[in-house]
């Protein structure tokens, strides 16, 4: 079996169901250990991400547009990853993700002229 939210997998025996809260237990272990060590305090990271997104959305609003498109989501996910790299020990995975979001925006979301 596989949790769609956290990716946790388990292979229960026919008589065994995962205990209620197993996904929460894994999330707690991740955010209080591995992720905390990699990215620092979530409050700091969230503040920086919020700042980047607010600036992006303010610029977008200057055109009178309030709908967030799929391309905007790709751009904002790139900003999310940039924030993860800033002020912390950068990880290669963040740069790979940035390339991936940019490729999706360029190959699938740009208007073809």
C-alpha positions in Angstrom: 0.0 0.0 0.0 1.1 3.6 -0.6 0.1 6.9 1.0 -0.7 9.5 -1.7 0.3 12.4 0.5 3.6 11.5 2.0 4.8 8.6 -0.2 5.1 6.2 2.7 4.8 2.6 1.6 4.0 -0.5 3.6 3.3 -4.1 2.8 0.8 -5.2 5.4 0.2 -8.8 6.0 -3.4 -10.0 5.1 -4.4 -9.5 8.8 -2.6 -6.3 9.4 -3.8 -2.7 8.6 -1.5 0.3 9.1 -2.2 1.9 12.4 -4.2 5.2 12.3 -1.7 8.0 12.3 1.1 6.1 10.6 1.4 8.8 8.0 1.4 11.5 10.6 4.2 9.7 12.5 6.3 9.6 9.4 5.6 13.3 8.7 6.6 14.2 12.2 9.9 12.3 12.0 10.7 14.0 8.7 9.9 17.6 9.7 11.6 17.3 13.1 14.7 15.5 11.8 15.8 15.3 8.2 14.0 18.4 6.8 14.8 20.5 9.8 18.5 19.6 9.4 18.4 20.3 5.6 16.3 23.5 5.4 16.4 25.0 8.9 13.4 26.4 10.6 10.2 26.1 8.5 9.1 29.5 9.7 12.1 31.2 8.1 11.7 29.3 4.9 8.0 29.9 4.7 8.5 33.6 5.2 11.0 33.8 2.4 8.7 31.8 0.1 5.8 34.0 1.0 7.8 37.1 0.2 8.8 35.7 -3.3 5.3 34.7 -4.1 3.8 38.0 -2.9 6.2 39.9 -5.2 5.3 37.6 -8.1 1.6 38.0 -7.5 1.8 41.8 -7.1 3.6 42.1 -10.4 1.0 39.8 -12.0 -1.9 41.9 -10.6 -0.5 45.0 -12.4 -1.9 43.5 -15.6 -5.3 43.2 -13.9 -5.1 39.4 -13.9 -6.1 37.6 -10.7 -6.3 34.1 -12.0 -3.3 31.9 -11.3 -2.5 29.8 -14.4 -0.6 26.6 -14.7 2.4 28.6 -15.9 2.2 30.8 -12.9 2.2 27.7 -10.7 5.4 26.5 -12.5 7.0 29.9 -11.9 6.0 30.0 -8.3 7.4 26.5 -7.7 10.7 27.7 -9.2 10.6 30.5 -6.7 9.8 28.0 -3.9 13.0 26.1 -4.8 15.1 29.3 -5.1 14.0 30.2 -1.6 15.0 26.7 -0.4 18.5 27.4 -1.8 18.9 30.8 -0.3 20.4 31.1 3.1 20.6 27.3 3.5 22.9 24.6 2.3 21.8 24.2 -1.3 21.0 20.7 -2.4 21.4 19.4 -6.0 17.8 18.2 -5.8 16.5 21.8 -5.6 18.4 22.7 -8.8 17.1 19.6 -10.6 13.5 20.5 -9.6 14.0 24.1 -10.8 15.1 22.7 -14.2 12.1 20.4 -14.2 9.6 23.2 -13.5 11.2 25.4 -16.1 11.1 22.6 -18.7 7.5 22.0 -18.1 6.7 25.7 -18.4 8.7 26.0 -21.6 7.6 22.7 -23.3 4.0 22.4 -22.1 2.7 25.8 -20.9 4.1 28.5 -23.2 1.8 29.7 -25.9 3.1 28.6 -29.3 3.2 31.4 -31.9 
